[in-house]
């Protein structure tokens, strides 16, 4: 049987754990409130953006732009946008997978079974660490530019813009 001193120590330990758990709960609730507020604040931005796009699309004729045509010859530029960190692994994985499929289809379509990626017919601009690391694994010479953005920056919406 445990002595009274051991029981008192165990009770004290449980109380300390309870305090730590309560503090962690308060921090999590605060972060959640901040995330909800940010999401709600972005709704007006999304509404204005949608309104702008629908307004413009109704006024434009069919536009033919070289950026929307499939290239016949020469190099293809792939802009791969991924995140710097985790917590959106599904998005990163799908973006990298689609880029890899595009790279393979471009090489097979143009060069008929060329397997050396460094001599391929494409260049890559990667935005974000995850995509940059994935593309560097397949070939060192294919990335022409890469940029990592500060993950601490927070987007904001100003109601002064009208």
C-alpha positions as CSV (number, residue, x, y, z in Angstrom):
1,X,0.0,0.0,0.0
2,X,1.2,3.5,-0.8
3,X,2.3,5.8,1.9
4,X,0.6,9.1,2.6
5,X,3.6,11.0,1.2
6,X,3.3,9.1,-2.1
7,X,-0.4,9.7,-2.3
8,X,0.1,13.4,-1.6
9,X,2.8,13.6,-4.3
10,X,0.5,11.9,-6.8
11,X,-2.4,14.3,-6.0
12,X,0.0,17.2,-6.5
13,X,1.2,15.8,-9.8
14,X,-2.3,15.3,-11.0
15,X,-3.2,18.9,-10.1
16,X,-0.2,20.2,-11.9
17,X,-1.1,18.2,-15.0
18,X,-4.6,19.6,-14.8
19,X,-3.3,23.2,-14.8
20,X,-1.0,22.5,-17.8
21,X,-3.9,20.9,-19.7
22,X,-6.2,23.9,-18.9
23,X,-3.5,26.3,-20.1
24,X,-3.1,24.3,-23.3
25,X,-6.8,24.3,-23.9
26,X,-7.0,28.1,-23.5
27,X,-4.1,28.6,-26.0
28,X,-5.8,26.2,-28.5
29,X,-9.2,28.0,-28.0
30,X,-7.5,31.4,-28.6
31,X,-5.8,30.1,-31.8
32,X,-9.1,28.7,-33.0
33,X,-10.9,32.0,-32.4
34,X,-8.2,33.8,-34.3
35,X,-8.4,31.4,-37.2
36,X,-12.2,31.7,-37.4
37,X,-12.0,35.5,-37.3
38,X,-9.4,35.5,-40.1
39,X,-11.6,33.2,-42.2
40,X,-14.7,35.3,-41.6
41,X,-12.8,38.5,-42.5
42,X,-11.7,36.9,-45.8
43,X,-15.3,36.3,-46.9
44,X,-15.8,39.9,-48.1
45,X,-12.5,39.6,-50.1
46,X,-13.8,36.4,-51.7
47,X,-17.1,38.1,-52.4
48,X,-15.5,41.1,-54.1
49,X,-13.1,38.8,-56.0
50,X,-16.0,36.6,-57.3
51,X,-18.0,39.7,-58.2
52,X,-15.1,41.1,-60.1
53,X,-14.4,37.9,-62.0
54,X,-18.1,37.4,-63.0
55,X,-18.3,41.0,-64.1
56,X,-15.2,40.8,-66.2
57,X,-16.0,37.4,-67.7
58,X,-19.4,38.7,-68.9
59,X,-17.8,41.6,-70.7
60,X,-14.9,39.8,-72.4
61,X,-15.0,38.2,-75.8
62,X,-13.2,34.9,-76.2
63,X,-9.6,35.6,-75.6
64,X,-6.8,33.7,-77.3
65,X,-3.6,33.9,-75.4
66,X,-0.4,32.1,-76.1
67,X,-0.2,31.1,-72.4
68,X,-3.3,28.9,-72.8
69,X,-2.2,27.1,-75.9
70,X,-0.3,23.8,-75.9
71,X,3.3,24.4,-77.0
72,X,4.2,22.8,-80.3
73,X,8.0,23.0,-79.9
74,X,10.6,24.5,-77.6
75,X,10.7,24.4,-73.8
76,X,7.7,24.4,-71.5
77,X,7.7,26.4,-68.3
78,X,6.0,24.8,-65.3
79,X,5.2,27.0,-62.3
80,X,4.8,24.8,-59.3
81,X,3.2,26.4,-56.2
82,X,3.4,24.5,-53.0
83,X,3.6,25.3,-49.3
84,X,6.7,25.7,-47.2
85,X,5.5,23.5,-44.3
86,X,3.2,20.7,-43.7
87,X,-0.5,20.8,-42.7
88,X,-1.5,20.8,-46.3
89,X,0.2,17.6,-47.4
90,X,-2.7,16.6,-49.6
91,X,-2.4,19.8,-51.6
92,X,1.4,19.5,-51.9
93,X,1.2,15.9,-52.9
94,X,-1.4,16.5,-55.6
95,X,0.4,19.5,-57.0
96,X,3.7,17.6,-57.2
97,X,2.0,14.6,-58.7
98,X,0.4,16.7,-61.4
99,X,3.7,18.4,-62.2
100,X,5.4,15.0,-62.5
101,X,2.6,13.7,-64.8
102,X,3.0,16.9,-67.0
103,X,6.8,16.4,-67.1
104,X,6.4,12.8,-68.2
105,X,3.8,13.6,-70.8
106,X,5.9,16.5,-72.2
107,X,9.0,14.3,-72.4
108,X,7.2,11.3,-73.9
109,X,5.2,13.4,-76.3
110,X,8.2,15.3,-77.7
111,X,11.2,13.2,-77.3
112,X,9.8,9.6,-77.4
113,X,11.1,7.9,-74.3
114,X,13.8,10.3,-73.2
115,X,14.6,9.4,-69.6
116,X,17.3,12.0,-68.7
117,X,15.3,14.7,-67.0
118,X,18.2,17.2,-67.0
119,X,18.0,17.3,-70.9
120,X,14.2,17.6,-71.0
121,X,12.2,20.2,-72.8
122,X,10.9,22.0,-69.8
123,X,12.0,24.4,-67.0
124,X,10.4,24.8,-63.6
125,X,9.8,27.8,-61.4
126,X,9.0,26.5,-57.9
127,X,7.3,28.6,-55.2
128,X,7.5,26.9,-51.8
129,X,9.9,24.5,-50.2
130,X,8.0,21.3,-50.7
131,X,7.8,21.6,-54.5
132,X,11.3,22.8,-54.7
133,X,12.7,19.8,-52.8
134,X,10.6,17.4,-54.9
135,X,11.7,18.9,-58.2
136,X,15.4,18.9,-57.1
137,X,15.2,15.2,-56.5
138,X,14.4,14.5,-60.2
139,X,17.0,16.8,-61.7
140,X,19.2,19.6,-60.6
141,X,19.2,21.5,-63.8
142,X,15.5,21.9,-64.4
143,X,14.7,24.5,-61.7
144,X,15.3,28.0,-63.2
145,X,14.0,29.9,-60.2
146,X,12.6,29.2,-56.7
147,X,11.2,31.3,-54.0
148,X,10.2,30.6,-50.4
149,X,7.9,33.1,-48.7
150,X,7.9,33.9,-45.1
151,X,5.5,31.6,-43.4
152,X,4.8,34.1,-40.6
153,X,3.1,36.6,-42.9
154,X,-0.6,36.9,-42.4
155,X,-2.9,38.1,-45.3
156,X,-5.2,40.9,-44.5
157,X,-8.1,42.6,-46.1
158,X,-8.5,46.4,-46.2
159,X,-12.0,47.7,-46.6
160,X,-10.5,50.9,-48.1
161,X,-10.1,49.2,-51.4
162,X,-13.1,49.8,-53.5
